[in-house]
């Protein structure tokens, strides 16, 4: 791509989007073949660098209009009736066939209110479950051992997630764990199968795809397991054995969704509850596994940072009674991210510059602090606050911690904080309702992981570089929905830390 181009090639876009692009001179980034899509994504910075203050389109199967940061304040206050995050999920996840993103607010409302409000109360249980799950999935590793981590973290995330979503003892029931993980993986496979099916044939072929049958079977299995729990809690399960009552059942998503149903007077729809339970688990298990895998890969590539993190964790926990986490004691971790969340404009939106986004257009924003993006003049880069920090293209786990030590920045640069300079979890009315739980869950897992293990890329504890020129496992770009995920099969080296094992194994049984 040369710097003289004013417009990328336009192909395969719906007529409404084409009309807007031609009328507004929006640049387009696209790839004719999915095999070269990753290269296109790597080069997508070209339109943003050439047109730093103009919209452009990523011409994937579901085209996405990417807006510059200056429009964020215009869209931030718009309601769900105008901008819909759920509709974006519905479109991206093919909700017509998968039911993801359908208009059922019970689960979202329970997460936004009850789950978020009870995170502090549930932190000890998250920590306990993380310790139990790590012992179960990783166990004792006395010498440097090569292994894949994603599959183990998937099991681990299902256990920790289940503790908050369904409670004990169900959260440790292997059938439920298999359903939770199986639904997550079957949903991903189902979405990919739909994407491989020609759009005109989908209404006729998709219901009969084996991947969709697998999803329906998992939903049926989940309903058989969950229904007795629903009935017990709402008092309709006659002759229930009170000794089998789920531990702390008032503090899990089952109870909170039933509470929302009661508040909204919708009646008890068990199929609806099962759908919302699986949908919540799908998002949480998948996202947590990816987040923690990426964090571990980053640390394996730069193992010199691990001792300082372990020292901080132990110092903080030594100040807490019984080494038990409180909401105020969570160490601050921050992942390196590149993209903000995307939403759908239901009825179209007219911007202040006169450009119009068509109805049902998918809209996103460039993350203003990504390492390949020119930070808008109205925002400050971390390097503006502290020019002595490493460049943004380099992994540096203490970046936000150091910024919070500067005068006036004590309460800024938080992982869950949204703003024009932090779009990890969206912003305004489109902020992710489960971001506080997602953050707490990932941190608990990482804290307990680093109390037990160290990681590296090489068998002698080596990170990137060295005589073998080791490299961090490369992320994978999924062309259909532009998702960037870690390499699920790439192994790294792990070894336990005997000096912290006694304290770390408290409550792990």
C-alpha positions as CSV (number, residue, x, y, z in Angstrom):
1,X,0.0,0.0,0.0
2,X,1.4,3.4,-1.0
3,X,0.9,6.6,0.9
4,X,-0.5,8.3,-2.1
5,X,-3.7,6.3,-2.1
6,X,-6.8,8.2,-1.2
7,X,-9.3,5.3,-1.1
8,X,-8.9,1.6,-0.7
9,X,-10.6,-0.8,-3.1
10,X,-14.3,-1.1,-2.4
11,X,-15.8,-4.6,-2.7
12,X,-18.5,-6.8,-1.4
13,X,-20.2,-4.2,0.8
14,X,-24.0,-3.7,1.2
15,X,-25.5,-1.0,-1.0
16,X,-26.4,1.2,2.0
17,X,-22.8,1.1,3.2
18,X,-21.4,1.7,-0.3
19,X,-23.6,4.8,-0.6
20,X,-22.4,6.2,2.6
21,X,-18.8,5.5,1.8
22,X,-19.0,7.1,-1.6
23,X,-20.8,10.1,-0.3
24,X,-18.5,10.6,2.6
25,X,-15.2,9.5,1.0
26,X,-14.6,7.0,3.8
27,X,-11.5,4.9,3.3
28,X,-11.9,1.1,3.2
29,X,-9.6,-1.6,4.3
30,X,-10.4,-5.1,3.0
31,X,-9.0,-8.4,2.1
32,X,-10.3,-10.6,-0.8
33,X,-9.1,-13.8,0.8
34,X,-9.2,-14.7,4.5
35,X,-5.6,-16.1,4.1
36,X,-4.4,-12.5,3.6
37,X,-6.8,-11.0,6.1
38,X,-4.2,-11.0,8.9
39,X,-1.8,-9.0,6.7
40,X,-4.6,-6.5,6.0
41,X,-5.2,-6.1,9.8
42,X,-1.5,-5.6,10.3
43,X,-1.6,-2.8,7.7
44,X,-4.9,-1.4,8.8
45,X,-3.0,1.4,10.5
46,X,-2.5,3.0,7.0
47,X,-5.9,4.6,6.7
48,X,-5.8,5.8,10.3
49,X,-2.3,7.3,9.8
50,X,-3.2,8.8,6.5
51,X,-6.7,10.0,7.6
52,X,-6.1,10.4,11.4
53,X,-9.4,12.3,11.9
54,X,-11.7,10.6,9.4
55,X,-13.9,7.4,9.5
56,X,-12.9,4.4,7.5
57,X,-14.5,0.9,6.9
58,X,-13.1,-2.5,7.5
59,X,-14.8,-4.6,4.8
60,X,-15.3,-7.9,6.6
61,X,-18.4,-10.1,6.0
62,X,-20.1,-7.7,8.4
63,X,-18.5,-4.3,7.5
64,X,-17.5,-2.1,10.4
65,X,-17.3,1.7,10.3
66,X,-14.3,2.8,12.4
67,X,-14.7,6.3,13.7
68,X,-12.0,8.7,15.0
69,X,-11.9,9.4,18.7
70,X,-13.3,12.9,18.4
71,X,-16.8,11.5,17.8
72,X,-16.8,9.4,21.0
73,X,-18.4,12.2,23.1
74,X,-21.2,12.5,20.5
75,X,-22.1,8.8,20.8
76,X,-21.3,8.2,24.5
77,X,-24.7,9.4,25.9
78,X,-26.9,7.7,23.2
79,X,-29.3,5.1,24.6
80,X,-29.6,1.4,23.8
81,X,-32.5,2.4,21.6
82,X,-30.1,4.2,19.3
83,X,-26.8,2.3,19.8
84,X,-27.1,-1.3,20.7
85,X,-24.3,-3.4,22.1
86,X,-26.6,-6.4,22.2
87,X,-27.5,-6.0,18.6
88,X,-23.8,-6.0,17.7
89,X,-23.5,-9.3,19.5
90,X,-26.6,-10.5,17.7
91,X,-25.1,-9.6,14.3
92,X,-21.6,-10.8,14.9
93,X,-22.6,-14.0,16.6
94,X,-25.4,-14.8,14.1
95,X,-28.1,-14.5,16.8
96,X,-30.8,-15.5,14.3
97,X,-29.5,-19.0,14.6
98,X,-27.5,-19.1,17.8
99,X,-29.9,-16.9,19.9
100,X,-26.9,-14.9,21.2
101,X,-27.8,-11.2,21.5
102,X,-31.5,-11.8,21.5
103,X,-33.5,-9.2,23.5
104,X,-33.6,-10.8,27.0
105,X,-32.4,-8.2,29.6
106,X,-32.7,-10.5,32.7
107,X,-29.1,-11.7,32.6
108,X,-27.5,-8.4,31.7
109,X,-29.5,-6.6,34.5
110,X,-28.5,-9.2,37.1
111,X,-24.8,-8.9,36.1
112,X,-25.0,-5.1,36.0
113,X,-26.6,-4.8,39.5
114,X,-26.4,-7.8,41.7
115,X,-23.1,-9.4,40.4
116,X,-21.2,-6.2,40.5
117,X,-22.6,-5.2,43.9
118,X,-21.5,-8.5,45.4
119,X,-17.9,-8.8,44.0
120,X,-16.4,-7.6,47.3
121,X,-18.4,-10.2,49.2
122,X,-17.4,-13.0,46.8
123,X,-13.7,-12.3,46.4
124,X,-12.7,-14.8,49.1
125,X,-14.7,-17.5,47.2
126,X,-13.1,-16.4,43.9
127,X,-9.7,-16.7,45.4
128,X,-10.5,-20.1,47.0
129,X,-11.9,-21.5,43.8
130,X,-8.8,-20.2,41.9
131,X,-6.6,-22.1,44.3
132,X,-8.6,-25.2,44.0
133,X,-8.8,-25.1,40.2
134,X,-5.0,-24.5,39.9
135,X,-4.3,-27.4,42.1
136,X,-6.7,-29.6,40.1
137,X,-5.6,-28.5,36.6
138,X,-1.8,-27.8,37.0
139,X,-0.8,-29.5,40.2
140,X,2.8,-29.8,41.3
141,X,5.4,-29.1,38.7
142,X,8.8,-29.5,40.3
143,X,11.0,-28.9,37.2
144,X,10.6,-26.9,34.0
145,X,7.9,-28.7,32.1
146,X,6.5,-27.8,28.7
147,X,2.7,-27.8,28.4
148,X,-0.2,-26.0,26.8
149,X,-2.0,-23.6,29.1
150,X,-5.2,-22.6,27.3
151,X,-7.1,-25.9,27.7
152,X,-6.2,-26.0,31.4
153,X,-7.2,-22.3,31.8
154,X,-10.5,-23.1,30.1
155,X,-11.3,-25.7,32.7
156,X,-10.0,-23.4,35.4
157,X,-12.2,-20.5,34.2
158,X,-15.2,-22.7,34.1
159,X,-14.7,-23.6,37.8
160,X,-14.1,-20.1,39.0
161,X,-16.9,-18.7,36.8
162,X,-19.3,-21.4,38.0
163,X,-18.6,-20.6,41.6
164,X,-20.2,-17.1,41.1
165,X,-22.8,-18.1,38.4
166,X,-24.3,-21.4,39.9
167,X,-22.6,-21.8,43.2
168,X,-21.4,-24.9,45.0
169,X,-21.8,-27.9,44.7
170,X,-23.0,-27.6,41.1
171,X,-20.0,-25.4,40.0
172,X,-17.7,-28.4,40.6
173,X,-19.9,-31.0,39.0
174,X,-18.1,-32.4,36.0
175,X,-21.2,-32.7,33.9
176,X,-21.9,-29.0,34.4
177,X,-18.3,-28.1,33.7
178,X,-18.4,-30.1,30.5
179,X,-21.6,-28.4,29.5
180,X,-20.2,-24.9,30.3
181,X,-17.0,-25.4,28.3
182,X,-18.7,-27.5,25.6
183,X,-21.3,-24.8,25.0
184,X,-18.5,-22.2,24.7
185,X,-16.6,-24.3,22.2
186,X,-19.7,-25.5,20.3
187,X,-20.9,-21.9,20.0
188,X,-17.5,-20.8,18.5
189,X,-17.7,-23.8,16.1
190,X,-21.3,-23.1,15.2
191,X,-20.6,-19.5,14.4
192,X,-17.7,-20.5,12.1
193,X,-19.9,-23.1,10.4
194,X,-22.5,-20.4,9.8
195,X,-19.9,-18.1,8.4
196,X,-18.8,-20.9,6.0
197,X,-22.4,-21.2,4.7
198,X,-23.5,-18.9,1.9
199,X,-25.8,-16.2,3.3
200,X,-28.7,-17.0,0.9
201,X,-28.6,-20.6,2.0
202,X,-28.4,-20.1,5.7
203,X,-32.1,-20.1,6.5
204,X,-32.4,-23.5,4.9
205,X,-29.1,-25.2,5.9
206,X,-28.0,-23.8,9.2
207,X,-30.7,-25.5,11.4
208,X,-29.4,-28.9,10.1
209,X,-25.7,-28.3,10.6
210,X,-24.1,-30.8,13.0
211,X,-22.6,-27.9,14.9
212,X,-26.1,-26.4,15.6
213,X,-27.4,-29.8,16.7
214,X,-24.5,-30.0,19.2
215,X,-25.6,-26.6,20.6
216,X,-29.2,-27.7,21.0
217,X,-28.1,-30.9,22.7
218,X,-26.0,-28.9,25.2
219,X,-28.9,-26.6,25.9
220,X,-31.1,-29.6,26.6
221,X,-28.5,-31.1,29.0
222,X,-28.1,-27.8,30.8
223,X,-31.9,-27.4,31.2
224,X,-32.1,-30.8,32.9
225,X,-29.4,-29.9,35.4
226,X,-30.5,-26.3,36.1
227,X,-34.2,-26.7,36.4
228,X,-34.1,-28.5,39.8
229,X,-32.0,-25.6,41.1
230,X,-34.3,-23.0,39.8
231,X,-37.3,-24.8,41.3
232,X,-35.7,-25.3,44.6
233,X,-34.8,-21.6,45.0
234,X,-38.2,-20.4,44.1
235,X,-39.8,-22.9,46.4
236,X,-41.6,-25.0,43.7
237,X,-39.6,-28.1,44.2
238,X,-41.8,-30.0,46.6
239,X,-40.1,-32.2,49.2
240,X,-36.6,-30.8,48.5
241,X,-33.8,-32.1,50.7
242,X,-32.6,-28.9,52.5
243,X,-29.2,-30.6,53.0
244,X,-28.7,-30.4,49.3
245,X,-29.3,-26.6,49.2
246,X,-26.5,-24.9,47.2
247,X,-24.0,-23.2,49.4
248,X,-24.6,-19.4,49.7
249,X,-27.2,-19.8,46.9
250,X,-28.4,-16.2,47.5
251,X,-25.0,-15.0,46.1
252,X,-25.0,-16.5,42.5
253,X,-26.4,-15.6,39.2
254,X,-29.2,-18.2,39.4
255,X,-30.8,-16.3,42.4
256,X,-30.1,-12.9,40.9
257,X,-31.8,-13.7,37.6
258,X,-34.8,-15.1,39.4
259,X,-34.8,-11.9,41.4
260,X,-34.8,-9.8,38.2
261,X,-37.7,-11.9,36.8
262,X,-39.7,-11.2,39.9
263,X,-38.9,-7.5,39.8
264,X,-39.9,-7.3,36.1
265,X,-42.9,-9.5,36.6
266,X,-42.1,-11.6,33.6
267,X,-43.1,-14.9,35.1
268,X,-40.7,-17.9,35.4
269,X,-39.5,-19.0,32.0
270,X,-37.1,-21.8,32.5
271,X,-35.9,-21.9,28.9
272,X,-35.2,-18.2,29.1
273,X,-33.2,-18.7,32.4
274,X,-31.1,-21.5,30.9
275,X,-30.4,-19.4,27.8
276,X,-29.3,-16.5,29.9
277,X,-27.2,-18.7,32.1
278,X,-25.3,-20.3,29.2
279,X,-25.0,-16.9,27.4
280,X,-23.4,-15.3,30.5
281,X,-21.0,-18.3,30.9
282,X,-20.1,-18.2,27.2
283,X,-18.9,-14.7,27.4
284,X,-17.1,-15.0,30.7
285,X,-15.4,-18.3,30.3
286,X,-14.1,-17.5,26.8
287,X,-13.0,-14.0,27.7
288,X,-11.3,-15.0,30.9
289,X,-9.4,-17.8,29.3
290,X,-8.1,-15.6,26.5
291,X,-7.2,-12.7,28.9
292,X,-5.2,-14.9,31.3
293,X,-3.6,-16.9,28.5
294,X,-2.3,-13.6,26.9
295,X,-1.1,-12.4,30.3
296,X,0.8,-15.6,30.9
297,X,2.3,-15.5,27.4
298,X,3.4,-11.9,28.0
299,X,5.1,-12.9,31.3
300,X,6.7,-16.0,29.7
301,X,8.3,-13.7,27.1
302,X,9.5,-11.3,29.8
303,X,10.1,-13.5,32.9
304,X,12.3,-10.8,34.4
305,X,9.1,-9.1,35.5
306,X,7.7,-12.1,37.3
307,X,9.6,-11.8,40.7
308,X,8.5,-8.2,41.2
309,X,4.9,-9.1,40.6
310,X,5.2,-12.1,43.0
311,X,6.7,-9.9,45.6
312,X,3.9,-7.4,45.3
313,X,1.3,-10.1,45.6
314,X,2.8,-11.7,48.6
315,X,3.4,-8.3,50.3
316,X,-0.3,-7.3,49.8
317,X,-1.6,-10.7,51.0
318,X,0.7,-10.7,54.0
319,X,-1.2,-7.6,55.2
320,X,-4.6,-9.4,54.9
321,X,-5.9,-11.7,57.6
322,X,-5.5,-15.3,56.4
323,X,-4.0,-14.1,53.1
324,X,-7.6,-13.5,51.9
325,X,-8.2,-10.9,49.2
326,X,-10.5,-7.9,49.8
327,X,-11.8,-5.6,47.1
328,X,-9.4,-2.9,48.1
329,X,-6.3,-5.2,48.0
330,X,-6.4,-6.4,44.4
331,X,-3.1,-5.6,42.7
332,X,-3.6,-3.6,39.5
333,X,-2.8,-5.5,36.4
334,X,-3.4,-4.0,32.9
335,X,-3.4,-5.9,29.6
336,X,-2.2,-4.3,26.3
337,X,-5.1,-4.0,24.0
338,X,-5.8,-2.4,20.6
339,X,-9.5,-2.2,19.9
340,X,-12.5,-0.7,21.6
341,X,-15.9,-2.4,21.7
342,X,-18.3,-2.1,18.7
343,X,-22.0,-1.3,18.7
344,X,-24.8,-1.2,16.1
345,X,-26.6,2.0,15.1
346,X,-30.2,0.8,14.9
347,X,-31.7,3.7,13.0
348,X,-28.6,5.4,11.7
349,X,-26.7,8.4,13.2
350,X,-25.8,11.7,11.7
351,X,-22.4,13.0,12.9
352,X,-21.5,16.6,13.6
353,X,-19.4,16.7,10.4
354,X,-22.5,15.9,8.3
355,X,-21.6,12.2,7.6
356,X,-24.3,9.7,8.2
357,X,-24.0,6.2,9.5
358,X,-26.7,4.0,7.9
359,X,-29.2,2.0,9.9
360,X,-27.8,-1.2,11.4
361,X,-24.3,-0.2,10.7
362,X,-21.6,-1.7,13.0
363,X,-19.6,1.1,14.5
364,X,-16.3,1.0,16.4
365,X,-13.5,3.2,17.5
366,X,-9.7,3.0,17.2
367,X,-8.1,2.6,20.6
368,X,-6.3,6.0,20.9
369,X,-3.4,4.6,22.8
370,X,-2.6,1.6,20.7
371,X,1.1,1.5,19.8
372,X,0.5,2.0,16.1
373,X,-1.9,4.9,16.5
374,X,-1.2,8.6,16.6
375,X,-2.7,9.8,19.9
376,X,-5.3,12.6,19.3
377,X,-4.1,16.0,20.3
378,X,-6.9,16.2,22.9
379,X,-5.6,13.1,24.7
380,X,-2.4,12.3,26.5
381,X,-0.4,9.2,25.9
382,X,1.2,7.4,28.9
383,X,4.5,8.7,27.5
384,X,3.3,12.3,27.8
385,X,2.9,11.7,31.5
386,X,6.2,9.8,31.8
387,X,8.6,9.9,28.9
388,X,10.9,7.5,30.6
389,X,8.6,4.6,30.2
390,X,9.2,2.0,27.4
391,X,7.4,2.6,24.1
392,X,3.8,1.5,23.9
393,X,4.7,-1.3,21.5
394,X,6.7,-3.0,24.3
395,X,5.1,-5.1,27.0
396,X,5.6,-3.3,30.4
397,X,3.4,-4.5,33.3
398,X,4.0,-1.6,35.6
399,X,2.9,1.1,33.1
400,X,-0.4,2.0,34.8
401,X,1.0,1.5,38.3
402,X,3.7,4.1,37.7
403,X,1.2,6.5,36.2
404,X,-1.0,6.3,39.2
405,X,1.9,7.4,41.4
406,X,2.1,10.7,39.6
407,X,0.4,13.7,41.3
408,X,-3.2,14.0,40.2
409,X,-3.3,10.6,38.6
410,X,-3.9,8.5,41.8
411,X,-7.4,7.3,40.7
412,X,-6.8,7.2,37.0
413,X,-5.4,4.5,34.7
414,X,-7.6,1.7,36.2
415,X,-8.2,-1.5,34.2
416,X,-12.0,-1.2,34.4
417,X,-12.1,2.6,34.0
418,X,-13.7,3.7,30.7
419,X,-13.0,7.0,28.9
420,X,-11.9,8.5,25.7
421,X,-8.4,7.1,26.4
422,X,-9.5,3.7,27.5
423,X,-12.0,1.7,25.4
424,X,-11.1,-1.8,26.6
425,X,-14.6,-2.2,27.9
426,X,-16.5,0.4,25.8
427,X,-17.6,3.7,27.2
428,X,-20.8,5.5,28.3
429,X,-24.0,3.6,27.9
430,X,-22.1,1.0,25.9
431,X,-19.7,0.1,28.7
432,X,-19.5,-3.7,29.4
433,X,-21.8,-4.4,32.4
434,X,-19.6,-7.3,33.6
435,X,-16.3,-5.6,33.4
436,X,-15.8,-5.4,37.2
437,X,-16.4,-9.1,37.6
438,X,-14.2,-10.0,34.6
439,X,-11.4,-7.9,36.1
440,X,-11.7,-9.5,39.5
441,X,-11.9,-13.0,38.2
442,X,-8.9,-12.6,35.9
443,X,-6.9,-11.0,38.7
444,X,-7.7,-13.7,41.2
445,X,-6.6,-16.4,38.8
446,X,-3.4,-14.5,38.0
447,X,-2.6,-13.8,41.6
448,X,-3.0,-17.4,42.6
449,X,-1.1,-18.6,39.5
450,X,1.9,-16.4,40.2
451,X,1.9,-17.5,43.9
452,X,2.5,-21.0,42.7
453,X,4.4,-20.9,39.3
454,X,6.8,-19.1,37.2
455,X,6.7,-19.3,33.4
456,X,9.2,-19.0,30.5
457,X,9.5,-19.7,26.8
458,X,12.6,-21.9,27.1
459,X,13.4,-25.0,29.2
460,X,15.9,-23.1,31.3
461,X,13.6,-20.2,32.2
462,X,14.5,-18.1,29.1
463,X,12.3,-15.4,27.8
464,X,12.4,-13.7,24.3
465,X,15.6,-13.5,22.5
466,X,18.7,-15.4,23.6
467,X,20.8,-17.8,21.5
468,X,17.6,-19.6,20.4
469,X,15.9,-16.3,19.4
470,X,12.7,-17.3,21.3
471,X,9.5,-15.4,20.5
472,X,6.3,-14.9,22.4
473,X,3.5,-17.1,20.9
474,X,2.0,-15.2,18.1
475,X,-1.7,-14.2,18.3
476,X,-4.2,-15.5,15.7
477,X,-6.6,-13.3,13.8
478,X,-10.0,-14.8,13.1
479,X,-11.1,-13.2,9.8
480,X,-14.9,-13.5,10.2
481,X,-15.3,-11.2,13.2
482,X,-11.8,-9.6,13.4
483,X,-11.2,-11.3,16.7
484,X,-7.6,-11.6,17.9
485,X,-6.9,-14.5,20.1
486,X,-3.8,-16.3,21.6
487,X,-2.5,-19.4,20.0
488,X,-4.6,-22.0,21.8
489,X,-2.1,-24.9,21.2
490,X,1.2,-23.2,21.7
491,X,3.1,-24.7,24.8
492,X,5.3,-22.8,27.2
493,X,7.4,-23.9,30.2
494,X,6.1,-23.8,33.8
495,X,7.7,-24.6,37.1
496,X,6.3,-24.3,40.7
497,X,7.9,-22.0,43.3
498,X,8.5,-24.1,46.5
499,X,9.2,-21.0,48.6
500,X,5.5,-19.8,48.3
501,X,3.8,-23.2,48.1
502,X,2.7,-23.4,51.8
503,X,0.9,-20.1,51.9
504,X,-0.4,-20.4,48.3
505,X,-1.9,-23.9,49.0
506,X,-4.1,-22.6,51.9
507,X,-7.7,-23.5,51.0
508,X,-6.7,-25.2,47.8
509,X,-8.2,-28.5,48.8
